[in-house]
């Protein structure tokens, strides 16, 4: 009977920003501009880190992986959202909705663990600099990234099973611009309290545990920095952490607001606004923050810009 009820809904309707009418066209161009900026910024960071040997360190290896992961993360959400802003047909099939939720949750969880790993990297670099390359070796970096991805997508499998094993026999209108957990689970026509409790527990595991570990790391980092006698040395040490701290605050702040509360408190308008922040704005801010606040990345960018201009001049002379 459960399978029969579930099969009654073969597709969902992503309501998204339908209530805004003609403003959807304006939103399309705004989100498209932000999306292109995100792709360009992440591609630039990945290219610079890959080509500049001075950036072949654990810190930039993790930044490369984070940029790659966030690029995939935006690909899961934004293209479909942009299409729906211009289309009257805002449907998404049952299987596509499940796939979108799976990759969204998997990549989002992976990013949470990666940011925590980057906090550990900063802790070792500042608190135990003499053994830094020994502790955070290349193999250790790869293992930490693989462990982050494995944990992230394992949690995503559990969430997908919990959400899409529900019988959907009533409305098929998802009051959101993508298949997120709360808007989809609200469409279930049975008691979802137990499943919501499990998902809440997983959210605590993904958000609070890494955040607490990052907080503990920074307690030791700040304590170590304050022991540095040179003011210039303190400033440089803090400068290596400020970009990471900015990303931590924005990323965990938005995610905690949405996922560390019961589904019954879901507010479509307010939550859509916050969702835009962590699915559209934050992926653009992260590479910009690391670029603008990081001296080594800026130096590498200037070097490649100089080489690019030099190659153009030489090509013109050869003509």
C-alpha positions as CSV (number, residue, x, y, z in Angstrom):
1,X,0.0,0.0,0.0
2,X,2.9,2.3,0.9
3,X,4.5,1.8,-2.5
4,X,1.2,2.3,-4.3
5,X,0.7,5.7,-2.5
6,X,4.2,6.8,-3.3
7,X,3.8,6.0,-7.0
8,X,0.8,8.3,-7.2
9,X,3.2,11.2,-7.4
10,X,5.6,10.9,-10.3
11,X,6.8,14.4,-10.3
12,X,7.0,17.5,-8.2
13,X,6.4,21.2,-8.9
14,X,9.2,23.6,-7.6
15,X,7.2,26.7,-6.6
16,X,10.4,28.7,-6.1
17,X,9.9,32.4,-6.8
18,X,6.6,32.1,-8.8
19,X,4.9,34.6,-6.5
20,X,7.3,37.3,-7.7
21,X,5.8,37.4,-11.2
22,X,7.8,39.4,-13.7
23,X,10.6,40.0,-11.1
24,X,11.7,36.4,-11.9
25,X,13.4,37.7,-15.0
26,X,15.4,40.2,-13.0
27,X,16.3,37.5,-10.5
28,X,17.4,35.3,-13.4
29,X,20.0,37.9,-14.6
30,X,21.1,38.6,-11.0
31,X,21.6,34.9,-10.2
32,X,23.2,34.2,-13.6
33,X,25.7,36.9,-12.9
34,X,26.5,35.6,-9.5
35,X,26.7,32.0,-10.8
36,X,29.2,33.0,-13.6
37,X,31.2,34.9,-11.0
38,X,31.3,31.8,-8.8
39,X,32.4,29.5,-11.6
40,X,35.1,32.0,-12.8
41,X,36.4,32.6,-9.3
42,X,36.6,28.9,-8.4
43,X,38.1,28.0,-11.7
44,X,40.7,30.7,-11.3
45,X,41.6,29.5,-7.8
46,X,41.9,25.9,-8.9
47,X,44.0,26.8,-11.9
48,X,46.4,29.1,-9.9
49,X,46.8,26.4,-7.2
50,X,47.4,23.7,-9.8
51,X,50.0,25.7,-11.8
52,X,51.9,27.6,-9.1
53,X,54.3,25.3,-7.3
54,X,54.6,27.6,-4.3
55,X,51.0,26.8,-3.6
56,X,51.5,23.1,-3.5
57,X,51.0,22.9,0.3
58,X,48.3,21.1,2.4
59,X,46.5,24.4,3.0
60,X,46.0,25.1,-0.7
61,X,45.4,21.4,-1.5
62,X,42.3,21.6,0.8
63,X,41.3,24.9,-0.8
64,X,41.6,23.4,-4.2
65,X,39.3,20.5,-3.2
66,X,36.8,22.9,-1.5
67,X,36.6,25.0,-4.7
68,X,36.0,21.9,-6.7
69,X,33.4,20.6,-4.3
70,X,31.6,24.0,-4.2
71,X,31.6,24.2,-8.0
72,X,29.8,20.8,-8.1
73,X,27.5,21.9,-5.3
74,X,26.3,24.9,-7.3
75,X,25.8,22.8,-10.4
76,X,23.3,20.7,-8.6
77,X,21.1,23.6,-7.6
78,X,21.5,26.7,-9.7
79,X,21.1,25.6,-13.4
80,X,17.7,24.1,-12.6
81,X,16.7,27.2,-10.6
82,X,17.7,29.5,-13.5
83,X,15.7,27.4,-15.9
84,X,12.6,27.5,-13.7
85,X,12.9,31.3,-13.4
86,X,12.3,31.6,-17.2
87,X,10.0,28.7,-17.6
88,X,6.3,28.1,-16.9
89,X,6.9,24.4,-16.5
90,X,8.6,24.1,-13.1
91,X,8.2,20.4,-12.7
92,X,11.0,18.0,-11.6
93,X,10.6,14.2,-11.8
94,X,10.6,12.1,-8.7
95,X,14.0,10.5,-9.5
96,X,15.6,13.9,-10.4
97,X,14.4,15.3,-7.2
98,X,15.9,12.4,-5.2
99,X,19.2,12.8,-7.2
100,X,19.2,16.6,-6.5
101,X,18.7,16.1,-2.8
102,X,21.3,13.3,-2.7
103,X,24.1,15.3,-4.3
104,X,23.1,18.5,-2.5
105,X,23.3,16.9,0.9
106,X,26.4,14.8,0.1
107,X,28.4,17.8,-1.2
108,X,27.1,20.1,1.6
109,X,28.1,17.6,4.3
110,X,31.5,17.1,2.6
111,X,32.1,20.8,2.6
112,X,31.3,21.0,6.3
113,X,33.9,18.3,7.0
114,X,36.4,19.9,4.7
115,X,36.1,23.2,6.5
116,X,36.8,21.4,9.8
117,X,39.8,19.6,8.2
118,X,41.1,23.1,7.1
119,X,40.8,24.2,10.7
120,X,42.9,21.2,11.8
121,X,45.4,22.2,9.2
122,X,45.7,25.7,10.6
123,X,46.0,24.3,14.1
124,X,49.0,22.1,13.2
125,X,50.6,24.9,11.1
126,X,50.5,27.4,13.9
127,X,50.8,25.2,17.0
128,X,53.2,22.6,15.7
129,X,55.0,24.3,12.8
130,X,58.2,22.2,13.0
131,X,56.3,19.0,12.4
132,X,53.7,20.4,10.1
133,X,54.8,18.7,6.8
134,X,55.3,15.4,8.7
135,X,51.8,15.5,10.4
136,X,49.9,16.9,7.4
137,X,51.6,14.8,4.7
138,X,50.3,14.4,1.2
139,X,48.9,11.0,2.0
140,X,47.2,12.3,5.1
141,X,45.6,15.1,3.1
142,X,44.2,12.7,0.6
143,X,42.9,10.4,3.4
144,X,41.2,13.3,5.1
145,X,39.5,14.4,1.9
146,X,38.3,10.9,1.1
147,X,37.1,10.5,4.6
148,X,35.1,13.8,4.4
149,X,33.5,12.7,1.1
150,X,32.8,9.2,2.4
151,X,31.1,10.5,5.5
152,X,29.2,13.2,3.6
153,X,27.7,10.9,1.0
154,X,27.0,8.1,3.5
155,X,24.9,10.6,5.5
156,X,23.3,11.7,2.3
157,X,22.2,8.1,1.5
158,X,20.6,7.8,4.9
159,X,18.8,11.1,4.5
160,X,17.5,10.2,1.0
161,X,16.2,6.9,2.2
162,X,14.4,8.6,5.1
163,X,12.8,11.3,2.9
164,X,11.9,9.3,-0.2
165,X,10.6,6.2,1.5
166,X,7.7,8.4,2.6
167,X,4.4,7.9,0.8
168,X,3.6,11.1,-1.2
169,X,-0.1,11.0,-1.9
170,X,-1.3,14.5,-1.4
171,X,0.2,17.7,-2.8
172,X,3.2,17.6,-5.1
173,X,4.1,21.3,-4.8
174,X,7.5,21.9,-3.2
175,X,7.5,25.3,-1.7
176,X,11.1,25.9,-2.5
177,X,13.4,26.4,-5.5
178,X,15.1,23.0,-5.1
179,X,14.5,19.7,-3.5
180,X,15.6,20.5,0.1
181,X,14.9,18.2,3.1
182,X,12.2,20.2,5.0
183,X,10.0,21.2,2.0
184,X,10.0,17.7,0.6
185,X,9.4,15.9,3.9
186,X,6.4,18.1,4.6
187,X,4.6,16.6,1.6
188,X,4.6,13.1,3.2
189,X,1.1,11.9,4.2
190,X,2.2,9.9,7.3
191,X,3.7,10.7,10.6
192,X,7.3,11.9,10.0
193,X,8.3,12.7,13.6
194,X,10.7,9.8,13.9
195,X,12.4,10.4,10.6
196,X,12.7,14.1,11.4
197,X,14.4,13.2,14.7
198,X,17.0,11.1,12.9
199,X,17.6,13.8,10.3
200,X,18.0,16.4,13.1
201,X,20.5,14.1,14.9
202,X,22.5,13.8,11.6
203,X,22.4,17.6,11.2
204,X,23.8,18.0,14.7
205,X,26.5,15.5,13.8
206,X,27.4,17.3,10.6
207,X,27.2,20.9,11.8
208,X,27.8,21.1,15.6
209,X,30.5,18.4,15.9
210,X,32.9,20.0,13.2
211,X,32.1,23.5,14.5
212,X,33.1,22.5,18.1
213,X,36.3,20.9,16.8
214,X,37.1,24.1,14.9
215,X,36.3,26.2,18.0
216,X,38.7,24.1,20.1
217,X,41.4,24.3,17.4
218,X,41.1,28.1,17.4
219,X,41.3,28.3,21.2
220,X,44.7,26.6,20.9
221,X,45.6,28.8,17.9
222,X,44.8,32.1,19.6
223,X,46.6,30.9,22.7
224,X,49.7,30.1,20.6
225,X,49.6,33.4,18.6
226,X,49.3,35.5,21.8
227,X,52.6,33.9,23.0
228,X,54.4,35.3,19.9
229,X,56.5,38.2,21.1
230,X,56.5,40.1,17.8
231,X,53.4,42.1,16.9
232,X,54.2,41.5,13.2
233,X,54.5,37.8,13.8
234,X,51.1,37.8,15.5
235,X,49.6,39.8,12.6
236,X,50.9,37.3,10.0
237,X,49.6,34.3,12.1
238,X,46.2,35.8,12.4
239,X,46.2,36.7,8.7
240,X,46.5,33.0,7.8
241,X,43.4,32.2,9.7
242,X,41.0,35.1,9.0
243,X,39.9,33.8,5.6
244,X,39.0,30.4,7.1
245,X,37.2,32.0,10.0
246,X,35.1,34.1,7.7
247,X,34.0,31.0,5.7
248,X,33.3,29.1,8.9
249,X,31.0,31.8,10.3
250,X,29.0,32.3,7.1
251,X,28.8,28.6,6.2
252,X,27.9,27.2,9.6
253,X,25.7,30.2,10.5
254,X,23.3,29.8,7.5
255,X,23.2,26.0,7.6
256,X,22.5,25.9,11.4
257,X,19.6,28.3,11.0
258,X,17.9,26.0,8.5
259,X,18.8,22.5,9.7
260,X,19.1,22.7,13.5
261,X,15.4,23.1,14.1
262,X,12.2,21.1,13.7
263,X,10.5,20.9,10.2
264,X,7.4,22.3,11.8
265,X,9.2,25.7,12.1
266,X,9.8,25.8,8.3
267,X,9.0,29.2,6.9
268,X,8.9,29.2,3.2
269,X,9.7,32.9,2.5
270,X,12.4,33.4,5.2
271,X,14.0,30.0,4.5
272,X,14.1,30.6,0.7
273,X,16.0,33.8,1.5
274,X,18.5,32.0,3.7
275,X,18.7,29.2,1.1
276,X,19.7,31.7,-1.5
277,X,22.5,32.8,0.8
278,X,24.1,29.3,1.2
279,X,23.4,28.0,-2.3
280,X,24.1,31.1,-4.4
281,X,25.9,33.8,-2.4
282,X,28.2,31.8,-0.1
283,X,29.8,29.7,-2.9
284,X,30.7,33.0,-4.6
285,X,32.0,34.7,-1.4
286,X,34.3,31.8,-0.4
287,X,36.7,32.0,-3.4
288,X,36.6,35.8,-3.2
289,X,37.4,35.8,0.5
290,X,40.3,33.4,0.0
291,X,41.6,35.5,-2.9
292,X,41.2,39.0,-1.4
293,X,42.4,38.0,2.1
294,X,45.3,35.7,1.0
295,X,48.6,37.4,0.1
296,X,50.1,34.2,-1.5
297,X,47.1,33.7,-3.8
298,X,47.1,37.4,-4.8
299,X,50.8,37.2,-5.6
300,X,50.3,34.1,-7.7
301,X,47.4,35.8,-9.6
302,X,49.5,38.9,-10.3
303,X,52.3,36.7,-11.5
304,X,50.0,34.8,-13.9
305,X,48.5,38.1,-15.1
306,X,51.9,39.5,-15.8
307,X,52.9,36.4,-17.7
308,X,49.6,36.5,-19.7
309,X,50.2,40.1,-20.7
310,X,53.8,39.4,-21.6
311,X,52.8,36.5,-23.8
312,X,50.2,38.7,-25.6
313,X,52.9,41.3,-26.2
314,X,55.3,38.7,-27.6
315,X,52.6,37.3,-29.8
316,X,51.9,40.7,-31.3
317,X,55.6,41.4,-31.9
318,X,55.9,38.0,-33.7
319,X,53.1,39.1,-36.1
